[in-house]
Amino acid sequence: MEKYFSEQPRDFLAVATPGAGKTTFALSVAAELLGRRLIDRVTVVAPTEHLKTQWAQAAERAGIPIDPTYAAGKGRTSQDYVGIAVTYAGVAVNPLAMRIRTERFKTLVILDEVHHAGDALSWGEGVREAFEPAARRLALTGTPFRSDVNPIPFVSYAPGPDGIPRSAADFTYGYSHALADHVVRPVLFLAYSGEMSWRTRAGDEVAARLGEPLTKDLTNQALRTALDPEGSWIPSVLAAADKRLSEVRRHVPDAGGLVIATDQDSARSYAKTLRQITGEAATVVLSDEKAASKKISAFAADDSRWMVAVRMVSEGVDVPRLAVGVWATTTSTPLFFAQAVGRFVRARTRGEIASIFLPSVPRLLSFASEMEVERDHVLGRKVTDEDDIFAAEDDLLAQANASESASSEEQSLSFEAIGSEARFDHVLYDGATFGHEGEVQVGSEEEMDFLGIPGLLEPGQMRDLLRQRQSDRARKQKPAAAAATPGPSVEQVSTHEQLAVLRRELNGLVAAWFHRTGQAHGITHAALRKECGGPAAAIANAEQLRARIDRVREWAARKSG
């Protein structure tokens, strides 16, 4: 606020983490500008219909009546309104009508989640044409910008160290800063792996462990198998998430949970499973339902346990009581991840913690460990690695924006899930990994060490408690391991068992290497393949796996990594 009113800019870009209060900031600026008579009207541009209503409700509380039902070309609105709320798509339909309205009054245009103006060329062109005459433009965003060549209207770009233009924010307030100010909650990520089996279109049966290094296609198929409502993985994870929600509700009585689903059929199935687990009906929000906004508002106001949504609750939707989430969608772009996690970080009381259950997919775990990284919009950056955080997302975004029925039909044709089994993998908090040695069964005491963490803890207390529980369990396991009768050696078991033992040992060493160096699991596996040769660990032979195990141990023996 101080910077804005000291500089009085025509264009201002504020980049702030989800939950930091961008809406409050924008409406405070609008109220001040109206009070000083520097503007006469306010136009809010939001990504979705639901957010138009949400903006209108927030503006009403700030004393600024806004019409959320306005459509381009409608002409005048009631004199009771000081402004209107429209969507980016609505502006693109008739930018000329919006331009005429903008020219008639001294208008402040608030561009909410302005990165959407770069999603489609027509949207960007429409926004530029409609609001070029505006007296003031205030752009807001809280998520990483996409890497593409579509410049975002009214955003300044400056060459970076590599000469590539990057967006220049007038004010930036990142997640780490907001966390230090107790404005947002810390996030506890609970990762679950397990054995998956499915049948391909060609009729071949495939078995793989979720979380192991796999090809992109195999990883996607393993994830879809895990999320299949008929399997065992998703019911086990939903039950674990409900236990976690019960623990949180001891300290935060109205805490709620959200399951983010891929399609409508899955969402209804997950809701049915949750009813069997909890005995209480879950709120199901489908993006093409007219009553979707009312359902979200009702859930935000009551104290029911669970809501299941199909990508509807992504960005800007304000349900502050959400404290536990389950990632049950195949969509996995950095943008969508940041938007979705942003639904859980809005702090109300100091000490509240968000808990999000994730499949052990390297891409998702990588996003979780990089929560605090601040990013700008990069124009024309060359993409050289599919794991790069700025990698092209067109295919994934097209899948995310496709109709749910079409997406579901396409997936059912490409493969058939046979079975799945969940295993607790580890906890990711503040970029560090915490867990127990060996496979941890769902429902075991080892899992409850983490599910039973209190719902109100300061960030430092959370870190200390995780370390304490991990070390306590390790002390208990040592005497038990020493007393146990030695089992058969690797050489004495069958080939598939031998490979499974070696893969588990390799994955354990890679996890330990991550804990020591912070190097992502996928990067470590790639380095081992480069040094030792051979295919991915999931299809490597015993000799290749032993060579990689020996190499990791050699690294650990060195004085420095």
Secondary structure, DSSP 8 states (H G I E B T S, - for coil): -HHHHHH--SEEEEEE-TTS-HHHHHHHHHHHHHHTTS-SEEEEEESSHHHHHHHHHHHHHTT--EETT--TT-----TT-SEEEEEHHHHHH-HHHHHHHHHHS-EEEEETTGGGGGTSHHHHHHHHHHHTT-SEEEEEE-S----BS---TT--EEE-TTS-EEE--SEEE-HHHHHHTTSB--EEEEEEEEEEEEEETTS-EEEEEETS---HHHHHHHHHHHT-TTSSHHHHHHHHHHHHHHHHHHHSTT-EEEEEESSHHHHHHHHHHHHHHHSS--EEE-TT-TTHHHHHHHHHHS--SEEEESS-S-SS---TTEEEEEEE-S---HHHHHHHHTTT-B-SSTTB-EEEEEE--HHHHHHHHTTT-----BBS-----TTSTT---HHHHHHHHS-HHHHHHHHHHHEEEEEE--EEEEEEETTEEE--SS-EETTSHHHHHHHTS-SB--HHHHHHHHHHHHHHHHHHHHHHHHHS-----GGGS-HHHHHHHHHHHHHHHHHHHHHHH---HHHHHHHHHHHH--S-GGG--HHHHHHHHHHHHHHHHSS--
